[in-house]
Amino acid sequence: VPAMPVGSPGMEVDDRFMPYEVLLLKDDGSTEVYVRVTTPAQQYR
């Protein structure tokens, strides 16, 4: 997927990591931040 953050699941490159947000898409087309992933360990909770 273009622009996927380095270090996100499936996009691992050595020990590199870029913080990212997971967005929730609502029925009306708007979005809100569902979770902010700021450390590699947060991905596996």
PQR file of N, CA, C, O and H, with PARSE charges and radii, in Angstrom:
ATOM      1  N   VAL A   1       0.850  -1.171   0.000 -0.4000 1.5000
ATOM      2  CA  VAL A   1       0.000   0.000   0.000 -0.0000 2.0000
ATOM      3  C   VAL A   1       0.896   1.235   0.000  0.5500 1.7000
ATOM      4  O   VAL A   1       1.755   1.358   0.872 -0.5500 1.4000
ATOM      5  N   PRO A   2       0.724   2.135  -0.935 -0.5600 1.5000
ATOM      6  CA  PRO A   2       1.539   3.348  -0.957  0.2800 2.0000
ATOM      7  C   PRO A   2       1.397   4.151   0.339  0.5500 1.7000
ATOM      8  O   PRO A   2       0.302   4.278   0.887 -0.5500 1.4000
ATOM      9  N   ALA A   3       2.502   4.679   0.809 -0.4000 1.5000
ATOM     10  CA  ALA A   3       2.565   5.548   1.994 -0.0000 2.0000
ATOM     11  C   ALA A   3       2.331   4.830   3.317  0.5500 1.7000
ATOM     12  O   ALA A   3       2.104   5.480   4.337 -0.5500 1.4000
ATOM     13  H   ALA A   3       3.391   4.576   0.364  0.4000 1.0000
ATOM     14  N   MET A   4       2.381   3.502   3.316 -0.4000 1.5000
ATOM     15  CA  MET A   4       2.290   2.784   4.594 -0.0000 2.0000
ATOM     16  C   MET A   4       3.513   3.137   5.434  0.5500 1.7000
ATOM     17  O   MET A   4       4.624   3.184   4.905 -0.5500 1.4000
ATOM     18  H   MET A   4       2.565   2.974   2.487  0.4000 1.0000
ATOM     19  N   PRO A   5       3.334   3.388   6.739 -0.5600 1.5000
ATOM     20  CA  PRO A   5       4.467   3.752   7.583  0.2800 2.0000
ATOM     21  C   PRO A   5       5.452   2.591   7.747  0.5500 1.7000
ATOM     22  O   PRO A   5       5.049   1.442   7.931 -0.5500 1.4000
ATOM     23  N   VAL A   6       6.733   2.905   7.679 -0.4000 1.5000
ATOM     24  CA  VAL A   6       7.766   1.892   7.920 -0.0000 2.0000
ATOM     25  C   VAL A   6       7.603   1.378   9.342  0.5500 1.7000
ATOM     26  O   VAL A   6       7.470   2.162  10.282 -0.5500 1.4000
ATOM     27  H   VAL A   6       7.061   3.838   7.530  0.4000 1.0000
ATOM     28  N   GLY A   7       7.614   0.059   9.495 -0.4000 1.5000
ATOM     29  CA  GLY A   7       7.491  -0.550  10.813 -0.0000 2.0000
ATOM     30  C   GLY A   7       6.083  -0.973  11.165  0.5500 1.7000
ATOM     31  O   GLY A   7       5.885  -1.688  12.147 -0.5500 1.4000
ATOM     32  H   GLY A   7       7.721  -0.578   8.731  0.4000 1.0000
ATOM     33  N   SER A   8       5.087  -0.545  10.378 -0.4000 1.5000
ATOM     34  CA  SER A   8       3.728  -1.008  10.638 -0.0000 2.0000
ATOM     35  C   SER A   8       3.640  -2.479  10.226  0.5500 1.7000
ATOM     36  O   SER A   8       4.465  -2.941   9.439 -0.5500 1.4000
ATOM     37  H   SER A   8       5.249   0.036   9.581  0.4000 1.0000
ATOM     38  N   PRO A   9       2.653  -3.229  10.743 -0.5600 1.5000
ATOM     39  CA  PRO A   9       2.577  -4.658  10.430  0.2800 2.0000
ATOM     40  C   PRO A   9       2.630  -4.920   8.922  0.5500 1.7000
ATOM     41  O   PRO A   9       1.841  -4.368   8.155 -0.5500 1.4000
ATOM     42  N   GLY A  10       3.559  -5.757   8.521 -0.4000 1.5000
ATOM     43  CA  GLY A  10       3.760  -6.088   7.122 -0.0000 2.0000
ATOM     44  C   GLY A  10       4.732  -5.170   6.408  0.5500 1.7000
ATOM     45  O   GLY A  10       5.096  -5.430   5.261 -0.5500 1.4000
ATOM     46  H   GLY A  10       4.201  -6.205   9.144  0.4000 1.0000
ATOM     47  N   MET A  11       5.154  -4.116   7.055 -0.4000 1.5000
ATOM     48  CA  MET A  11       6.061  -3.136   6.448 -0.0000 2.0000
ATOM     49  C   MET A  11       7.353  -2.992   7.256  0.5500 1.7000
ATOM     50  O   MET A  11       7.979  -1.932   7.252 -0.5500 1.4000
ATOM     51  H   MET A  11       4.859  -3.904   7.986  0.4000 1.0000
ATOM     52  N   GLU A  12       7.747  -4.061   7.945 -0.4000 1.5000
ATOM     53  CA  GLU A  12       8.935  -4.018   8.781 -0.0000 2.0000
ATOM     54  C   GLU A  12      10.200  -3.883   7.937  0.5500 1.7000
ATOM     55  O   GLU A  12      10.339  -4.536   6.903 -0.5500 1.4000
ATOM     56  H   GLU A  12       7.239  -4.923   7.948  0.4000 1.0000
ATOM     57  N   VAL A  13      11.116  -3.036   8.386 -0.4000 1.5000
ATOM     58  CA  VAL A  13      12.421  -2.855   7.762 -0.0000 2.0000
ATOM     59  C   VAL A  13      13.428  -2.736   8.904  0.5500 1.7000
ATOM     60  O   VAL A  13      13.536  -1.689   9.542 -0.5500 1.4000
ATOM     61  H   VAL A  13      11.004  -2.506   9.226  0.4000 1.0000
ATOM     62  N   ASP A  14      14.157  -3.814   9.151 -0.4000 1.5000
ATOM     63  CA  ASP A  14      15.105  -3.839  10.267 -0.0000 2.0000
ATOM     64  C   ASP A  14      14.392  -3.401  11.549  0.5500 1.7000
ATOM     65  O   ASP A  14      13.311  -3.902  11.858 -0.5500 1.4000
ATOM     66  H   ASP A  14      14.069  -4.664   8.632  0.4000 1.0000
ATOM     67  N   ASP A  15      14.987  -2.476  12.288 -0.4000 1.5000
ATOM     68  CA  ASP A  15      14.386  -1.986  13.538 -0.0000 2.0000
ATOM     69  C   ASP A  15      13.741  -0.616  13.365  0.5500 1.7000
ATOM     70  O   ASP A  15      13.448   0.061  14.351 -0.5500 1.4000
ATOM     71  H   ASP A  15      15.866  -2.069  12.037  0.4000 1.0000
ATOM     72  N   ARG A  16      13.521  -0.207  12.130 -0.4000 1.5000
ATOM     73  CA  ARG A  16      12.958   1.125  11.884 -0.0000 2.0000
ATOM     74  C   ARG A  16      11.462   1.145  12.177  0.5500 1.7000
ATOM     75  O   ARG A  16      10.763   0.155  11.963 -0.5500 1.4000
ATOM     76  H   ARG A  16      13.759  -0.757  11.329  0.4000 1.0000
ATOM     77  N   PHE A  17      10.982   2.284  12.670 -0.4000 1.5000
ATOM     78  CA  PHE A  17       9.568   2.442  13.009 -0.0000 2.0000
ATOM     79  C   PHE A  17       9.166   3.901  12.817  0.5500 1.7000
ATOM     80  O   PHE A  17       9.919   4.808  13.170 -0.5500 1.4000
ATOM     81  H   PHE A  17      11.550   3.088  12.843  0.4000 1.0000
ATOM     82  N   MET A  18       7.981   4.123  12.258 -0.4000 1.5000
ATOM     83  CA  MET A  18       7.400   5.464  12.122 -0.0000 2.0000
ATOM     84  C   MET A  18       6.046   5.459  12.831  0.5500 1.7000
ATOM     85  O   MET A  18       5.200   4.624  12.512 -0.5500 1.4000
ATOM     86  H   MET A  18       7.370   3.385  11.971  0.4000 1.0000
ATOM     87  N   PRO A  19       5.816   6.362  13.778 -0.5600 1.5000
ATOM     88  CA  PRO A  19       4.500   6.436  14.424  0.2800 2.0000
ATOM     89  C   PRO A  19       3.401   6.650  13.374  0.5500 1.7000
ATOM     90  O   PRO A  19       3.639   7.262  12.333 -0.5500 1.4000
ATOM     91  N   TYR A  20       2.199   6.140  13.660 -0.4000 1.5000
ATOM     92  CA  TYR A  20       1.083   6.299  12.723 -0.0000 2.0000
ATOM     93  C   TYR A  20      -0.242   6.280  13.456  0.5500 1.7000
ATOM     94  O   TYR A  20      -0.314   5.885  14.620 -0.5500 1.4000
ATOM     95  H   TYR A  20       2.006   5.642  14.506  0.4000 1.0000
ATOM     96  N   GLU A  21      -1.288   6.708  12.772 -0.4000 1.5000
ATOM     97  CA  GLU A  21      -2.641   6.708  13.306 -0.0000 2.0000
ATOM     98  C   GLU A  21      -3.496   5.721  12.522  0.5500 1.7000
ATOM     99  O   GLU A  21      -3.336   5.567  11.312 -0.5500 1.4000
ATOM    100  H   GLU A  21      -1.229   7.029  11.826  0.4000 1.0000
ATOM    101  N   VAL A  22      -4.405   5.057  13.225 -0.4000 1.5000
ATOM    102  CA  VAL A  22      -5.408   4.207  12.589 -0.0000 2.0000
ATOM    103  C   VAL A  22      -6.700   5.019  12.607  0.5500 1.7000
ATOM    104  O   VAL A  22      -7.157   5.455  13.664 -0.5500 1.4000
ATOM    105  H   VAL A  22      -4.536   5.182  14.209  0.4000 1.0000
ATOM    106  N   LEU A  23      -7.280   5.216  11.428 -0.4000 1.5000
ATOM    107  CA  LEU A  23      -8.488   6.032  11.330 -0.0000 2.0000
ATOM    108  C   LEU A  23      -9.738   5.169  11.290  0.5500 1.7000
ATOM    109  O   LEU A  23      -9.739   4.077  10.720 -0.5500 1.4000
ATOM    110  H   LEU A  23      -6.909   4.861  10.569  0.4000 1.0000
ATOM    111  N   LEU A  24     -10.795   5.672  11.899 -0.4000 1.5000
ATOM    112  CA  LEU A  24     -12.109   5.048  11.879 -0.0000 2.0000
ATOM    113  C   LEU A  24     -12.938   5.793  10.844  0.5500 1.7000
ATOM    114  O   LEU A  24     -13.093   7.010  10.941 -0.5500 1.4000
ATOM    115  H   LEU A  24     -10.794   6.559  12.362  0.4000 1.0000
ATOM    116  N   LEU A  25     -13.469   5.089   9.863 -0.4000 1.5000
ATOM    117  CA  LEU A  25     -14.319   5.692   8.836 -0.0000 2.0000
ATOM    118  C   LEU A  25     -15.776   5.513   9.253  0.5500 1.7000
ATOM    119  O   LEU A  25     -16.251   4.389   9.416 -0.5500 1.4000
ATOM    120  H   LEU A  25     -13.343   4.100   9.784  0.4000 1.0000
ATOM    121  N   LYS A  26     -16.468   6.612   9.422 -0.4000 1.5000
ATOM    122  CA  LYS A  26     -17.854   6.588   9.895 -0.0000 2.0000
ATOM    123  C   LYS A  26     -18.828   6.476   8.722  0.5500 1.7000
ATOM    124  O   LYS A  26     -18.459   6.712   7.572 -0.5500 1.4000
ATOM    125  H   LYS A  26     -16.082   7.525   9.290  0.4000 1.0000
ATOM    126  N   ASP A  27     -20.061   6.120   9.023 -0.4000 1.5000
ATOM    127  CA  ASP A  27     -21.097   5.957   7.998 -0.0000 2.0000
ATOM    128  C   ASP A  27     -21.302   7.216   7.160  0.5500 1.7000
ATOM    129  O   ASP A  27     -21.610   7.125   5.971 -0.5500 1.4000
ATOM    130  H   ASP A  27     -20.361   5.928   9.958  0.4000 1.0000
ATOM    131  N   ASP A  28     -21.134   8.386   7.768 -0.4000 1.5000
ATOM    132  CA  ASP A  28     -21.351   9.639   7.033 -0.0000 2.0000
ATOM    133  C   ASP A  28     -20.131  10.066   6.215  0.5500 1.7000
ATOM    134  O   ASP A  28     -20.141  11.128   5.592 -0.5500 1.4000
ATOM    135  H   ASP A  28     -20.884   8.459   8.734  0.4000 1.0000
ATOM    136  N   GLY A  29     -19.085   9.243   6.216 -0.4000 1.5000
ATOM    137  CA  GLY A  29     -17.888   9.535   5.437 -0.0000 2.0000
ATOM    138  C   GLY A  29     -16.818  10.292   6.200  0.5500 1.7000
ATOM    139  O   GLY A  29     -15.707  10.472   5.700 -0.5500 1.4000
ATOM    140  H   GLY A  29     -19.077   8.381   6.722  0.4000 1.0000
ATOM    141  N   SER A  30     -17.140  10.735   7.400 -0.4000 1.5000
ATOM    142  CA  SER A  30     -16.136  11.431   8.199 -0.0000 2.0000
ATOM    143  C   SER A  30     -15.201  10.408   8.852  0.5500 1.7000
ATOM    144  O   SER A  30     -15.483   9.211   8.880 -0.5500 1.4000
ATOM    145  H   SER A  30     -18.042  10.589   7.805  0.4000 1.0000
ATOM    146  N   THR A  31     -14.097  10.908   9.368 -0.4000 1.5000
ATOM    147  CA  THR A  31     -13.127  10.033  10.024 -0.0000 2.0000
ATOM    148  C   THR A  31     -12.803  10.565  11.409  0.5500 1.7000
ATOM    149  O   THR A  31     -12.987  11.747  11.698 -0.5500 1.4000
ATOM    150  H   THR A  31     -13.868  11.882   9.345  0.4000 1.0000
ATOM    151  N   GLU A  32     -12.318   9.675  12.254 -0.4000 1.5000
ATOM    152  CA  GLU A  32     -11.756  10.078  13.537 -0.0000 2.0000
ATOM    153  C   GLU A  32     -10.602   9.135  13.847  0.5500 1.7000
ATOM    154  O   GLU A  32     -10.551   8.009  13.352 -0.5500 1.4000
ATOM    155  H   GLU A  32     -12.168   8.714  12.018  0.4000 1.0000
ATOM    156  N   VAL A  33      -9.686   9.607  14.667 -0.4000 1.5000
ATOM    157  CA  VAL A  33      -8.543   8.781  15.036 -0.0000 2.0000
ATOM    158  C   VAL A  33      -9.032   7.700  15.991  0.5500 1.7000
ATOM    159  O   VAL A  33      -9.575   8.003  17.054 -0.5500 1.4000
ATOM    160  H   VAL A  33      -9.728  10.522  15.070  0.4000 1.0000
ATOM    161  N   TYR A  34      -8.839   6.443  15.614 -0.4000 1.5000
ATOM    162  CA  TYR A  34      -9.219   5.302  16.441 -0.0000 2.0000
ATOM    163  C   TYR A  34      -8.122   5.018  17.460  0.5500 1.7000
ATOM    164  O   TYR A  34      -8.398   4.771  18.634 -0.5500 1.4000
ATOM    165  H   TYR A  34      -8.398   6.196  14.751  0.4000 1.0000
ATOM    166  N   VAL A  35      -6.867   5.056  16.996 -0.4000 1.5000
ATOM    167  CA  VAL A  35      -5.726   4.842  17.890 -0.0000 2.0000
ATOM    168  C   VAL A  35      -4.490   5.482  17.274  0.5500 1.7000
ATOM    169  O   VAL A  35      -4.332   5.505  16.053 -0.5500 1.4000
ATOM    170  H   VAL A  35      -6.643   5.256  16.042  0.4000 1.0000
ATOM    171  N   ARG A  36      -3.620   5.999  18.126 -0.4000 1.5000
ATOM    172  CA  ARG A  36      -2.308   6.501  17.702 -0.0000 2.0000
ATOM    173  C   ARG A  36      -1.271   5.484  18.151  0.5500 1.7000
ATOM    174  O   ARG A  36      -1.173   5.175  19.338 -0.5500 1.4000
ATOM    175  H   ARG A  36      -3.748   5.980  19.118  0.4000 1.0000
ATOM    176  N   VAL A  37      -0.511   4.972  17.222 -0.4000 1.5000
ATOM    177  CA  VAL A  37       0.535   3.995  17.522 -0.0000 2.0000
ATOM    178  C   VAL A  37       1.854   4.754  17.513  0.5500 1.7000
ATOM    179  O   VAL A  37       2.324   5.189  16.462 -0.5500 1.4000
ATOM    180  H   VAL A  37      -0.590   5.224  16.257  0.4000 1.0000
ATOM    181  N   THR A  38       2.445   4.910  18.693 -0.4000 1.5000
ATOM    182  CA  THR A  38       3.653   5.723  18.818 -0.0000 2.0000
ATOM    183  C   THR A  38       4.901   4.913  19.134  0.5500 1.7000
ATOM    184  O   THR A  38       6.013   5.440  19.096 -0.5500 1.4000
ATOM    185  H   THR A  38       2.062   4.557  19.547  0.4000 1.0000
ATOM    186  N   THR A  39       4.720   3.624  19.449 -0.4000 1.5000
ATOM    187  CA  THR A  39       5.866   2.746  19.707 -0.0000 2.0000
ATOM    188  C   THR A  39       5.620   1.407  19.027  0.5500 1.7000
ATOM    189  O   THR A  39       4.468   1.020  18.832 -0.5500 1.4000
ATOM    190  H   THR A  39       3.817   3.196  19.480  0.4000 1.0000
ATOM    191  N   PRO A  40       6.680   0.692  18.662 -0.5600 1.5000
ATOM    192  CA  PRO A  40       6.493  -0.620  18.038  0.2800 2.0000
ATOM    193  C   PRO A  40       5.696  -1.581  18.925  0.5500 1.7000
ATOM    194  O   PRO A  40       4.905  -2.372  18.410 -0.5500 1.4000
ATOM    195  N   ALA A  41       5.887  -1.530  20.226 -0.4000 1.5000
ATOM    196  CA  ALA A  41       5.199  -2.452  21.135 -0.0000 2.0000
ATOM    197  C   ALA A  41       3.683  -2.264  21.110  0.5500 1.7000
ATOM    198  O   ALA A  41       2.947  -3.224  21.340 -0.5500 1.4000
ATOM    199  H   ALA A  41       6.529  -0.888  20.645  0.4000 1.0000
ATOM    200  N   GLN A  42       3.203  -1.059  20.838 -0.4000 1.5000
ATOM    201  CA  GLN A  42       1.758  -0.803  20.811 -0.0000 2.0000
ATOM    202  C   GLN A  42       1.050  -1.582  19.711  0.5500 1.7000
ATOM    203  O   GLN A  42      -0.151  -1.828  19.814 -0.5500 1.4000
ATOM    204  H   GLN A  42       3.801  -0.279  20.651  0.4000 1.0000
ATOM    205  N   GLN A  43       1.758  -1.971  18.674 -0.4000 1.5000
ATOM    206  CA  GLN A  43       1.131  -2.678  17.551 -0.0000 2.0000
ATOM    207  C   GLN A  43       0.644  -4.066  17.936  0.5500 1.7000
ATOM    208  O   GLN A  43      -0.232  -4.626  17.277 -0.5500 1.4000
ATOM    209  H   GLN A  43       2.734  -1.770  18.591  0.4000 1.0000
ATOM    210  N   TYR A  44       1.201  -4.613  18.989 -0.4000 1.5000
ATOM    211  CA  TYR A  44       0.953  -6.018  19.312 -0.0000 2.0000
ATOM    212  C   TYR A  44       0.126  -6.192  20.572  0.5500 1.7000
ATOM    213  O   TYR A  44       0.176  -7.253  21.194 -0.5500 1.4000
ATOM    214  H   TYR A  44       1.913  -4.158  19.524  0.4000 1.0000
ATOM    215  N   ARG A  45      -0.628  -5.186  20.961 -0.4000 1.5000
ATOM    216  CA  ARG A  45      -1.500  -5.290  22.138 -0.0000 2.0000
ATOM    217  C   ARG A  45      -2.812  -5.907  21.778  0.5500 1.7000
ATOM    218  O   ARG A  45      -3.674  -6.075  22.641 -0.5500 1.4000
ATOM    219  H   ARG A  45      -0.669  -4.324  20.455  0.4000 1.0000
TER
END
